Amino acid sequence: MERLIEILEELNPDVDYKTCEDLVDGRHLDSLTILSLISEIEDEFDVEIPTVEIIPANFNSAKSIMALIEKLQEE
């Protein structure tokens, strides 16, 4: 989780990722930032995020992003 927070802070340092629950809905992450984030996650965590998983529910908080990463690592 710490590495994920670091990646998020590199992309947009103005958000408290430990508590924010509306990263997409609150427009803290825009579409270009999400694409960069996906690329970083895939490289760092050795997963491939399928297009069907790129939905706001999976990216609204660091916790939900980490849950997606863990799910993909188990597959």
PDB file with SEQRES, HELIX, SHEET and CRYST1 records, atoms N, CA, C and O in Angstrom:
SEQRES   1 A   75  MET GLU ARG LEU ILE GLU ILE LEU GLU GLU LEU ASN PRO          
SEQRES   2 A   75  ASP VAL ASP TYR LYS THR CYS GLU ASP LEU VAL ASP GLY          
SEQRES   3 A   75  ARG HIS LEU ASP SER LEU THR ILE LEU SER LEU ILE SER          
SEQRES   4 A   75  GLU ILE GLU ASP GLU PHE ASP VAL GLU ILE PRO THR VAL          
SEQRES   5 A   75  GLU ILE ILE PRO ALA ASN PHE ASN SER ALA LYS SER ILE          
SEQRES   6 A   75  MET ALA LEU ILE GLU LYS LEU GLN GLU GLU                      
HELIX    1 AA1 GLU A    2  LEU A   11  1                                  10    
HELIX    2 AA2 SER A   31  PHE A   45  1                                  15    
HELIX    3 AA3 THR A   51  GLU A   53  5                                   3    
HELIX    4 AA4 PRO A   56  PHE A   59  1                                   4    
HELIX    5 AA5 ALA A   62  GLU A   74  1                                  13    
CRYST1    1.000    1.000    1.000  90.00  90.00  90.00 P 1           1          
ATOM      1  N   MET A   1       0.826  -1.198   0.000  1.00  0.00           N  
ATOM      2  CA  MET A   1       0.000   0.000   0.000  1.00  0.00           C  
ATOM      3  C   MET A   1       0.868   1.259   0.000  1.00  0.00           C  
ATOM      4  O   MET A   1       0.527   2.246  -0.651  1.00  0.00           O  
ATOM      5  N   GLU A   2       1.982   1.228   0.724  1.00  0.00           N  
ATOM      6  CA  GLU A   2       2.853   2.403   0.777  1.00  0.00           C  
ATOM      7  C   GLU A   2       3.380   2.777  -0.601  1.00  0.00           C  
ATOM      8  O   GLU A   2       3.432   3.957  -0.949  1.00  0.00           O  
ATOM      9  N   ARG A   3       3.772   1.773  -1.390  1.00  0.00           N  
ATOM     10  CA  ARG A   3       4.287   2.042  -2.732  1.00  0.00           C  
ATOM     11  C   ARG A   3       3.191   2.646  -3.612  1.00  0.00           C  
ATOM     12  O   ARG A   3       3.456   3.545  -4.410  1.00  0.00           O  
ATOM     13  N   LEU A   4       1.972   2.154  -3.465  1.00  0.00           N  
ATOM     14  CA  LEU A   4       0.843   2.703  -4.216  1.00  0.00           C  
ATOM     15  C   LEU A   4       0.638   4.172  -3.855  1.00  0.00           C  
ATOM     16  O   LEU A   4       0.451   5.006  -4.740  1.00  0.00           O  
ATOM     17  N   ILE A   5       0.672   4.492  -2.569  1.00  0.00           N  
ATOM     18  CA  ILE A   5       0.527   5.884  -2.125  1.00  0.00           C  
ATOM     19  C   ILE A   5       1.634   6.745  -2.732  1.00  0.00           C  
ATOM     20  O   ILE A   5       1.375   7.867  -3.169  1.00  0.00           O  
ATOM     21  N   GLU A   6       2.854   6.235  -2.762  1.00  0.00           N  
ATOM     22  CA  GLU A   6       3.969   6.981  -3.358  1.00  0.00           C  
ATOM     23  C   GLU A   6       3.706   7.263  -4.834  1.00  0.00           C  
ATOM     24  O   GLU A   6       3.939   8.377  -5.303  1.00  0.00           O  
ATOM     25  N   ILE A   7       3.225   6.268  -5.562  1.00  0.00           N  
ATOM     26  CA  ILE A   7       2.922   6.442  -6.984  1.00  0.00           C  
ATOM     27  C   ILE A   7       1.845   7.508  -7.156  1.00  0.00           C  
ATOM     28  O   ILE A   7       1.973   8.395  -8.000  1.00  0.00           O  
ATOM     29  N   LEU A   8       0.786   7.421  -6.357  1.00  0.00           N  
ATOM     30  CA  LEU A   8      -0.296   8.403  -6.438  1.00  0.00           C  
ATOM     31  C   LEU A   8       0.211   9.810  -6.130  1.00  0.00           C  
ATOM     32  O   LEU A   8      -0.157  10.768  -6.809  1.00  0.00           O  
ATOM     33  N   GLU A   9       1.054   9.934  -5.109  1.00  0.00           N  
ATOM     34  CA  GLU A   9       1.583  11.247  -4.737  1.00  0.00           C  
ATOM     35  C   GLU A   9       2.486  11.825  -5.818  1.00  0.00           C  
ATOM     36  O   GLU A   9       2.545  13.042  -5.994  1.00  0.00           O  
ATOM     37  N   GLU A  10       3.193  10.955  -6.548  1.00  0.00           N  
ATOM     38  CA  GLU A  10       4.015  11.433  -7.671  1.00  0.00           C  
ATOM     39  C   GLU A  10       3.131  12.022  -8.765  1.00  0.00           C  
ATOM     40  O   GLU A  10       3.505  13.007  -9.402  1.00  0.00           O  
ATOM     41  N   LEU A  11       1.972  11.429  -8.985  1.00  0.00           N  
ATOM     42  CA  LEU A  11       1.066  11.890 -10.036  1.00  0.00           C  
ATOM     43  C   LEU A  11       0.296  13.142  -9.635  1.00  0.00           C  
ATOM     44  O   LEU A  11       0.067  14.023 -10.463  1.00  0.00           O  
ATOM     45  N   ASN A  12      -0.104  13.224  -8.367  1.00  0.00           N  
ATOM     46  CA  ASN A  12      -0.853  14.386  -7.875  1.00  0.00           C  
ATOM     47  C   ASN A  12      -0.618  14.509  -6.369  1.00  0.00           C  
ATOM     48  O   ASN A  12      -1.296  13.851  -5.581  1.00  0.00           O  
ATOM     49  N   PRO A  13       0.341  15.349  -5.968  1.00  0.00           N  
ATOM     50  CA  PRO A  13       0.708  15.434  -4.554  1.00  0.00           C  
ATOM     51  C   PRO A  13      -0.285  16.206  -3.669  1.00  0.00           C  
ATOM     52  O   PRO A  13      -0.094  16.275  -2.455  1.00  0.00           O  
ATOM     53  N   ASP A  14      -1.328  16.779  -4.254  1.00  0.00           N  
ATOM     54  CA  ASP A  14      -2.236  17.643  -3.497  1.00  0.00           C  
ATOM     55  C   ASP A  14      -3.407  16.921  -2.841  1.00  0.00           C  
ATOM     56  O   ASP A  14      -4.356  17.564  -2.391  1.00  0.00           O  
ATOM     57  N   VAL A  15      -3.352  15.597  -2.782  1.00  0.00           N  
ATOM     58  CA  VAL A  15      -4.477  14.820  -2.245  1.00  0.00           C  
ATOM     59  C   VAL A  15      -3.991  13.953  -1.089  1.00  0.00           C  
ATOM     60  O   VAL A  15      -2.880  13.425  -1.130  1.00  0.00           O  
ATOM     61  N   ASP A  16      -4.829  13.804  -0.048  1.00  0.00           N  
ATOM     62  CA  ASP A  16      -4.518  12.883   1.054  1.00  0.00           C  
ATOM     63  C   ASP A  16      -5.063  11.504   0.674  1.00  0.00           C  
ATOM     64  O   ASP A  16      -6.227  11.191   0.925  1.00  0.00           O  
ATOM     65  N   TYR A  17      -4.221  10.706   0.080  1.00  0.00           N  
ATOM     66  CA  TYR A  17      -4.651   9.413  -0.457  1.00  0.00           C  
ATOM     67  C   TYR A  17      -5.013   8.398   0.620  1.00  0.00           C  
ATOM     68  O   TYR A  17      -5.706   7.419   0.341  1.00  0.00           O  
ATOM     69  N   LYS A  18      -4.559   8.620   1.828  1.00  0.00           N  
ATOM     70  CA  LYS A  18      -4.872   7.670   2.904  1.00  0.00           C  
ATOM     71  C   LYS A  18      -6.333   7.787   3.340  1.00  0.00           C  
ATOM     72  O   LYS A  18      -6.893   6.829   3.872  1.00  0.00           O  
ATOM     73  N   THR A  19      -6.957   8.946   3.123  1.00  0.00           N  
ATOM     74  CA  THR A  19      -8.338   9.137   3.562  1.00  0.00           C  
ATOM     75  C   THR A  19      -9.322   9.438   2.446  1.00  0.00           C  
ATOM     76  O   THR A  19     -10.527   9.268   2.636  1.00  0.00           O  
ATOM     77  N   CYS A  20      -8.851   9.878   1.294  1.00  0.00           N  
ATOM     78  CA  CYS A  20      -9.748  10.279   0.205  1.00  0.00           C  
ATOM     79  C   CYS A  20     -10.498   9.069  -0.355  1.00  0.00           C  
ATOM     80  O   CYS A  20      -9.898   8.042  -0.675  1.00  0.00           O  
ATOM     81  N   GLU A  21     -11.810   9.211  -0.465  1.00  0.00           N  
ATOM     82  CA  GLU A  21     -12.662   8.122  -0.958  1.00  0.00           C  
ATOM     83  C   GLU A  21     -13.348   8.483  -2.276  1.00  0.00           C  
ATOM     84  O   GLU A  21     -14.190   7.726  -2.760  1.00  0.00           O  
ATOM     85  N   ASP A  22     -12.996   9.639  -2.865  1.00  0.00           N  
ATOM     86  CA  ASP A  22     -13.654  10.058  -4.114  1.00  0.00           C  
ATOM     87  C   ASP A  22     -12.638  10.570  -5.144  1.00  0.00           C  
ATOM     88  O   ASP A  22     -12.807  11.641  -5.727  1.00  0.00           O  
ATOM     89  N   LEU A  23     -11.597   9.790  -5.347  1.00  0.00           N  
ATOM     90  CA  LEU A  23     -10.529  10.212  -6.254  1.00  0.00           C  
ATOM     91  C   LEU A  23     -11.042  10.488  -7.660  1.00  0.00           C  
ATOM     92  O   LEU A  23     -10.639  11.469  -8.286  1.00  0.00           O  
ATOM     93  N   VAL A  24     -11.925   9.635  -8.161  1.00  0.00           N  
ATOM     94  CA  VAL A  24     -12.479   9.829  -9.501  1.00  0.00           C  
ATOM     95  C   VAL A  24     -13.699  10.743  -9.427  1.00  0.00           C  
ATOM     96  O   VAL A  24     -13.778  11.740 -10.145  1.00  0.00           O  
ATOM     97  N   ASP A  25     -14.647  10.398  -8.557  1.00  0.00           N  
ATOM     98  CA  ASP A  25     -15.882  11.175  -8.462  1.00  0.00           C  
ATOM     99  C   ASP A  25     -15.616  12.629  -8.061  1.00  0.00           C  
ATOM    100  O   ASP A  25     -16.333  13.533  -8.489  1.00  0.00           O  
ATOM    101  N   GLY A  26     -14.589  12.851  -7.241  1.00  0.00           N  
ATOM    102  CA  GLY A  26     -14.242  14.204  -6.818  1.00  0.00           C  
ATOM    103  C   GLY A  26     -13.273  14.895  -7.769  1.00  0.00           C  
ATOM    104  O   GLY A  26     -12.806  16.003  -7.502  1.00  0.00           O  
ATOM    105  N   ARG A  27     -12.980  14.233  -8.874  1.00  0.00           N  
ATOM    106  CA  ARG A  27     -12.108  14.762  -9.934  1.00  0.00           C  
ATOM    107  C   ARG A  27     -10.682  15.048  -9.468  1.00  0.00           C  
ATOM    108  O   ARG A  27     -10.024  15.950  -9.986  1.00  0.00           O  
ATOM    109  N   HIS A  28     -10.208  14.279  -8.489  1.00  0.00           N  
ATOM    110  CA  HIS A  28      -8.806  14.381  -8.066  1.00  0.00           C  
ATOM    111  C   HIS A  28      -7.903  13.675  -9.077  1.00  0.00           C  
ATOM    112  O   HIS A  28      -6.741  14.040  -9.257  1.00  0.00           O  
ATOM    113  N   LEU A  29      -8.464  12.656  -9.733  1.00  0.00           N  
ATOM    114  CA  LEU A  29      -7.754  11.942 -10.797  1.00  0.00           C  
ATOM    115  C   LEU A  29      -8.546  12.123 -12.092  1.00  0.00           C  
ATOM    116  O   LEU A  29      -9.719  11.758 -12.167  1.00  0.00           O  
ATOM    117  N   ASP A  30      -7.893  12.688 -13.109  1.00  0.00           N  
ATOM    118  CA  ASP A  30      -8.558  12.794 -14.409  1.00  0.00           C  
ATOM    119  C   ASP A  30      -8.163  11.602 -15.276  1.00  0.00           C  
ATOM    120  O   ASP A  30      -7.375  10.754 -14.857  1.00  0.00           O  
ATOM    121  N   SER A  31      -8.707  11.544 -16.469  1.00  0.00           N  
ATOM    122  CA  SER A  31      -8.491  10.367 -17.318  1.00  0.00           C  
ATOM    123  C   SER A  31      -7.017  10.166 -17.684  1.00  0.00           C  
ATOM    124  O   SER A  31      -6.541   9.031 -17.718  1.00  0.00           O  
ATOM    125  N   LEU A  32      -6.297  11.248 -17.955  1.00  0.00           N  
ATOM    126  CA  LEU A  32      -4.879  11.101 -18.291  1.00  0.00           C  
ATOM    127  C   LEU A  32      -4.067  10.620 -17.091  1.00  0.00           C  
ATOM    128  O   LEU A  32      -3.151   9.811 -17.234  1.00  0.00           O  
ATOM    129  N   THR A  33      -4.408  11.120 -15.922  1.00  0.00           N  
ATOM    130  CA  THR A  33      -3.719  10.687 -14.705  1.00  0.00           C  
ATOM    131  C   THR A  33      -4.008   9.210 -14.434  1.00  0.00           C  
ATOM    132  O   THR A  33      -3.119   8.468 -14.013  1.00  0.00           O  
ATOM    133  N   ILE A  34      -5.230   8.792 -14.671  1.00  0.00           N  
ATOM    134  CA  ILE A  34      -5.588   7.389 -14.466  1.00  0.00           C  
ATOM    135  C   ILE A  34      -4.810   6.489 -15.425  1.00  0.00           C  
ATOM    136  O   ILE A  34      -4.352   5.415 -15.035  1.00  0.00           O  
ATOM    137  N   LEU A  35      -4.661   6.921 -16.664  1.00  0.00           N  
ATOM    138  CA  LEU A  35      -3.872   6.132 -17.618  1.00  0.00           C  
ATOM    139  C   LEU A  35      -2.416   6.015 -17.165  1.00  0.00           C  
ATOM    140  O   LEU A  35      -1.818   4.944 -17.264  1.00  0.00           O  
ATOM    141  N   SER A  36      -1.853   7.108 -16.672  1.00  0.00           N  
ATOM    142  CA  SER A  36      -0.482   7.070 -16.143  1.00  0.00           C  
ATOM    143  C   SER A  36      -0.409   6.156 -14.929  1.00  0.00           C  
ATOM    144  O   SER A  36       0.532   5.375 -14.782  1.00  0.00           O  
ATOM    145  N   LEU A  37      -1.411   6.260 -14.061  1.00  0.00           N  
ATOM    146  CA  LEU A  37      -1.470   5.431 -12.861  1.00  0.00           C  
ATOM    147  C   LEU A  37      -1.528   3.948 -13.232  1.00  0.00           C  
ATOM    148  O   LEU A  37      -0.825   3.129 -12.640  1.00  0.00           O  
ATOM    149  N   ILE A  38      -2.356   3.610 -14.197  1.00  0.00           N  
ATOM    150  CA  ILE A  38      -2.478   2.216 -14.626  1.00  0.00           C  
ATOM    151  C   ILE A  38      -1.138   1.692 -15.127  1.00  0.00           C  
ATOM    152  O   ILE A  38      -0.736   0.579 -14.790  1.00  0.00           O  
ATOM    153  N   SER A  39      -0.458   2.484 -15.922  1.00  0.00           N  
ATOM    154  CA  SER A  39       0.854   2.090 -16.437  1.00  0.00           C  
ATOM    155  C   SER A  39       1.845   1.854 -15.300  1.00  0.00           C  
ATOM    156  O   SER A  39       2.573   0.862 -15.299  1.00  0.00           O  
ATOM    157  N   GLU A  40       1.869   2.765 -14.338  1.00  0.00           N  
ATOM    158  CA  GLU A  40       2.764   2.626 -13.179  1.00  0.00           C  
ATOM    159  C   GLU A  40       2.427   1.377 -12.361  1.00  0.00           C  
ATOM    160  O   GLU A  40       3.320   0.634 -11.953  1.00  0.00           O  
ATOM    161  N   ILE A  41       1.140   1.155 -12.128  1.00  0.00           N  
ATOM    162  CA  ILE A  41       0.700  -0.012 -11.349  1.00  0.00           C  
ATOM    163  C   ILE A  41       1.106  -1.301 -12.059  1.00  0.00           C  
ATOM    164  O   ILE A  41       1.633  -2.220 -11.433  1.00  0.00           O  
ATOM    165  N   GLU A  42       0.860  -1.364 -13.365  1.00  0.00           N  
ATOM    166  CA  GLU A  42       1.189  -2.576 -14.111  1.00  0.00           C  
ATOM    167  C   GLU A  42       2.684  -2.875 -14.041  1.00  0.00           C  
ATOM    168  O   GLU A  42       3.085  -4.031 -13.898  1.00  0.00           O  
ATOM    169  N   ASP A  43       3.504  -1.837 -14.140  1.00  0.00           N  
ATOM    170  CA  ASP A  43       4.958  -2.028 -14.054  1.00  0.00           C  
ATOM    171  C   ASP A  43       5.402  -2.409 -12.645  1.00  0.00           C  
ATOM    172  O   ASP A  43       6.180  -3.346 -12.464  1.00  0.00           O  
ATOM    173  N   GLU A  44       4.912  -1.690 -11.664  1.00  0.00           N  
ATOM    174  CA  GLU A  44       5.360  -1.871 -10.283  1.00  0.00           C  
ATOM    175  C   GLU A  44       4.882  -3.179  -9.666  1.00  0.00           C  
ATOM    176  O   GLU A  44       5.637  -3.845  -8.958  1.00  0.00           O  
ATOM    177  N   PHE A  45       3.623  -3.550  -9.932  1.00  0.00           N  
ATOM    178  CA  PHE A  45       3.025  -4.703  -9.264  1.00  0.00           C  
ATOM    179  C   PHE A  45       2.917  -5.938 -10.169  1.00  0.00           C  
ATOM    180  O   PHE A  45       2.372  -6.965  -9.764  1.00  0.00           O  
ATOM    181  N   ASP A  46       3.443  -5.828 -11.396  1.00  0.00           N  
ATOM    182  CA  ASP A  46       3.461  -6.947 -12.329  1.00  0.00           C  
ATOM    183  C   ASP A  46       2.064  -7.538 -12.543  1.00  0.00           C  
ATOM    184  O   ASP A  46       1.858  -8.747 -12.428  1.00  0.00           O  
ATOM    185  N   VAL A  47       1.118  -6.659 -12.855  1.00  0.00           N  
ATOM    186  CA  VAL A  47      -0.248  -7.076 -13.167  1.00  0.00           C  
ATOM    187  C   VAL A  47      -0.656  -6.400 -14.471  1.00  0.00           C  
ATOM    188  O   VAL A  47      -0.029  -5.439 -14.916  1.00  0.00           O  
ATOM    189  N   GLU A  48      -1.716  -6.923 -15.068  1.00  0.00           N  
ATOM    190  CA  GLU A  48      -2.303  -6.270 -16.233  1.00  0.00           C  
ATOM    191  C   GLU A  48      -3.747  -5.942 -15.887  1.00  0.00           C  
ATOM    192  O   GLU A  48      -4.530  -6.827 -15.543  1.00  0.00           O  
ATOM    193  N   ILE A  49      -4.090  -4.669 -15.981  1.00  0.00           N  
ATOM    194  CA  ILE A  49      -5.436  -4.237 -15.621  1.00  0.00           C  
ATOM    195  C   ILE A  49      -6.308  -4.281 -16.872  1.00  0.00           C  
ATOM    196  O   ILE A  49      -6.109  -3.492 -17.796  1.00  0.00           O  
ATOM    197  N   PRO A  50      -7.282  -5.205 -16.906  1.00  0.00           N  
ATOM    198  CA  PRO A  50      -8.161  -5.300 -18.064  1.00  0.00           C  
ATOM    199  C   PRO A  50      -9.055  -4.057 -18.177  1.00  0.00           C  
ATOM    200  O   PRO A  50      -9.381  -3.421 -17.174  1.00  0.00           O  
ATOM    201  N   THR A  51      -9.435  -3.730 -19.385  1.00  0.00           N  
ATOM    202  CA  THR A  51     -10.275  -2.554 -19.636  1.00  0.00           C  
ATOM    203  C   THR A  51     -11.561  -2.597 -18.810  1.00  0.00           C  
ATOM    204  O   THR A  51     -12.012  -1.558 -18.327  1.00  0.00           O  
ATOM    205  N   VAL A  52     -12.155  -3.767 -18.642  1.00  0.00           N  
ATOM    206  CA  VAL A  52     -13.415  -3.877 -17.891  1.00  0.00           C  
ATOM    207  C   VAL A  52     -13.258  -3.499 -16.424  1.00  0.00           C  
ATOM    208  O   VAL A  52     -14.250  -3.213 -15.752  1.00  0.00           O  
ATOM    209  N   GLU A  53     -12.014  -3.491 -15.912  1.00  0.00           N  
ATOM    210  CA  GLU A  53     -11.765  -3.133 -14.509  1.00  0.00           C  
ATOM    211  C   GLU A  53     -11.513  -1.634 -14.330  1.00  0.00           C  
ATOM    212  O   GLU A  53     -11.383  -1.157 -13.202  1.00  0.00           O  
ATOM    213  N   ILE A  54     -11.444  -0.893 -15.437  1.00  0.00           N  
ATOM    214  CA  ILE A  54     -11.172   0.542 -15.347  1.00  0.00           C  
ATOM    215  C   ILE A  54     -12.503   1.278 -15.182  1.00  0.00           C  
ATOM    216  O   ILE A  54     -13.042   1.869 -16.119  1.00  0.00           O  
ATOM    217  N   ILE A  55     -13.002   1.214 -13.953  1.00  0.00           N  
ATOM    218  CA  ILE A  55     -14.264   1.855 -13.587  1.00  0.00           C  
ATOM    219  C   ILE A  55     -14.034   2.688 -12.325  1.00  0.00           C  
ATOM    220  O   ILE A  55     -13.132   2.386 -11.543  1.00  0.00           O  
ATOM    221  N   PRO A  56     -14.840   3.732 -12.120  1.00  0.00           N  
ATOM    222  CA  PRO A  56     -14.632   4.590 -10.950  1.00  0.00           C  
ATOM    223  C   PRO A  56     -14.566   3.838  -9.620  1.00  0.00           C  
ATOM    224  O   PRO A  56     -13.762   4.188  -8.756  1.00  0.00           O  
ATOM    225  N   ALA A  57     -15.387   2.826  -9.446  1.00  0.00           N  
ATOM    226  CA  ALA A  57     -15.405   2.084  -8.179  1.00  0.00           C  
ATOM    227  C   ALA A  57     -14.036   1.501  -7.835  1.00  0.00           C  
ATOM    228  O   ALA A  57     -13.690   1.391  -6.659  1.00  0.00           O  
ATOM    229  N   ASN A  58     -13.260   1.130  -8.843  1.00  0.00           N  
ATOM    230  CA  ASN A  58     -11.934   0.549  -8.597  1.00  0.00           C  
ATOM    231  C   ASN A  58     -10.848   1.594  -8.379  1.00  0.00           C  
ATOM    232  O   ASN A  58      -9.736   1.255  -7.974  1.00  0.00           O  
ATOM    233  N   PHE A  59     -11.158   2.857  -8.645  1.00  0.00           N  
ATOM    234  CA  PHE A  59     -10.135   3.902  -8.563  1.00  0.00           C  
ATOM    235  C   PHE A  59     -10.530   5.084  -7.678  1.00  0.00           C  
ATOM    236  O   PHE A  59      -9.868   6.122  -7.715  1.00  0.00           O  
ATOM    237  N   ASN A  60     -11.593   4.950  -6.886  1.00  0.00           N  
ATOM    238  CA  ASN A  60     -12.046   6.062  -6.047  1.00  0.00           C  
ATOM    239  C   ASN A  60     -11.243   6.230  -4.763  1.00  0.00           C  
ATOM    240  O   ASN A  60     -11.333   7.275  -4.118  1.00  0.00           O  
ATOM    241  N   SER A  61     -10.466   5.230  -4.380  1.00  0.00           N  
ATOM    242  CA  SER A  61      -9.632   5.351  -3.177  1.00  0.00           C  
ATOM    243  C   SER A  61      -8.398   4.469  -3.332  1.00  0.00           C  
ATOM    244  O   SER A  61      -8.379   3.530  -4.128  1.00  0.00           O  
ATOM    245  N   ALA A  62      -7.379   4.790  -2.560  1.00  0.00           N  
ATOM    246  CA  ALA A  62      -6.170   3.960  -2.578  1.00  0.00           C  
ATOM    247  C   ALA A  62      -6.515   2.539  -2.141  1.00  0.00           C  
ATOM    248  O   ALA A  62      -5.953   1.566  -2.645  1.00  0.00           O  
ATOM    249  N   LYS A  63      -7.441   2.435  -1.203  1.00  0.00           N  
ATOM    250  CA  LYS A  63      -7.866   1.128  -0.704  1.00  0.00           C  
ATOM    251  C   LYS A  63      -8.504   0.286  -1.820  1.00  0.00           C  
ATOM    252  O   LYS A  63      -8.220  -0.905  -1.947  1.00  0.00           O  
ATOM    253  N   SER A  64      -9.370   0.918  -2.626  1.00  0.00           N  
ATOM    254  CA  SER A  64     -10.015   0.170  -3.717  1.00  0.00           C  
ATOM    255  C   SER A  64      -9.015  -0.173  -4.821  1.00  0.00           C  
ATOM    256  O   SER A  64      -9.118  -1.234  -5.436  1.00  0.00           O  
ATOM    257  N   ILE A  65      -8.056   0.707  -5.078  1.00  0.00           N  
ATOM    258  CA  ILE A  65      -7.017   0.419  -6.068  1.00  0.00           C  
ATOM    259  C   ILE A  65      -6.172  -0.761  -5.598  1.00  0.00           C  
ATOM    260  O   ILE A  65      -5.851  -1.653  -6.383  1.00  0.00           O  
ATOM    261  N   MET A  66      -5.814  -0.761  -4.318  1.00  0.00           N  
ATOM    262  CA  MET A  66      -5.008  -1.852  -3.759  1.00  0.00           C  
ATOM    263  C   MET A  66      -5.779  -3.164  -3.802  1.00  0.00           C  
ATOM    264  O   MET A  66      -5.194  -4.215  -4.065  1.00  0.00           O  
ATOM    265  N   ALA A  67      -7.081  -3.119  -3.548  1.00  0.00           N  
ATOM    266  CA  ALA A  67      -7.905  -4.328  -3.615  1.00  0.00           C  
ATOM    267  C   ALA A  67      -7.908  -4.884  -5.039  1.00  0.00           C  
ATOM    268  O   ALA A  67      -7.852  -6.098  -5.236  1.00  0.00           O  
ATOM    269  N   LEU A  68      -7.975  -3.996  -6.027  1.00  0.00           N  
ATOM    270  CA  LEU A  68      -7.920  -4.428  -7.428  1.00  0.00           C  
ATOM    271  C   LEU A  68      -6.571  -5.078  -7.735  1.00  0.00           C  
ATOM    272  O   LEU A  68      -6.515  -6.129  -8.374  1.00  0.00           O  
ATOM    273  N   ILE A  69      -5.496  -4.456  -7.284  1.00  0.00           N  
ATOM    274  CA  ILE A  69      -4.152  -5.005  -7.516  1.00  0.00           C  
ATOM    275  C   ILE A  69      -4.039  -6.401  -6.900  1.00  0.00           C  
ATOM    276  O   ILE A  69      -3.547  -7.329  -7.543  1.00  0.00           O  
ATOM    277  N   GLU A  70      -4.490  -6.543  -5.668  1.00  0.00           N  
ATOM    278  CA  GLU A  70      -4.402  -7.833  -4.977  1.00  0.00           C  
ATOM    279  C   GLU A  70      -5.245  -8.894  -5.694  1.00  0.00           C  
ATOM    280  O   GLU A  70      -4.827 -10.046  -5.817  1.00  0.00           O  
ATOM    281  N   LYS A  71      -6.421  -8.503  -6.162  1.00  0.00           N  
ATOM    282  CA  LYS A  71      -7.278  -9.432  -6.903  1.00  0.00           C  
ATOM    283  C   LYS A  71      -6.573  -9.906  -8.175  1.00  0.00           C  
ATOM    284  O   LYS A  71      -6.588 -11.094  -8.497  1.00  0.00           O  
ATOM    285  N   LEU A  72      -5.959  -8.970  -8.889  1.00  0.00           N  
ATOM    286  CA  LEU A  72      -5.276  -9.322 -10.144  1.00  0.00           C  
ATOM    287  C   LEU A  72      -4.038 -10.168  -9.895  1.00  0.00           C  
ATOM    288  O   LEU A  72      -3.700 -11.021 -10.716  1.00  0.00           O  
ATOM    289  N   GLN A  73      -3.355  -9.945  -8.778  1.00  0.00           N  
ATOM    290  CA  GLN A  73      -2.173 -10.745  -8.460  1.00  0.00           C  
ATOM    291  C   GLN A  73      -2.551 -12.190  -8.138  1.00  0.00           C  
ATOM    292  O   GLN A  73      -1.765 -13.108  -8.373  1.00  0.00           O  
ATOM    293  N   GLU A  74      -3.741 -12.385  -7.606  1.00  0.00           N  
ATOM    294  CA  GLU A  74      -4.190 -13.740  -7.262  1.00  0.00           C  
ATOM    295  C   GLU A  74      -4.625 -14.537  -8.491  1.00  0.00           C  
ATOM    296  O   GLU A  74      -4.629 -15.767  -8.461  1.00  0.00           O  
ATOM    297  N   GLU A  75      -4.990 -13.844  -9.570  1.00  0.00           N  
ATOM    298  CA  GLU A  75      -5.478 -14.532 -10.770  1.00  0.00           C  
ATOM    299  C   GLU A  75      -4.367 -15.220 -11.526  1.00  0.00           C  
ATOM    300  O   GLU A  75      -4.616 -15.843 -12.558  1.00  0.00           O  
TER     301      GLU A  75                                                      
END                                                                             
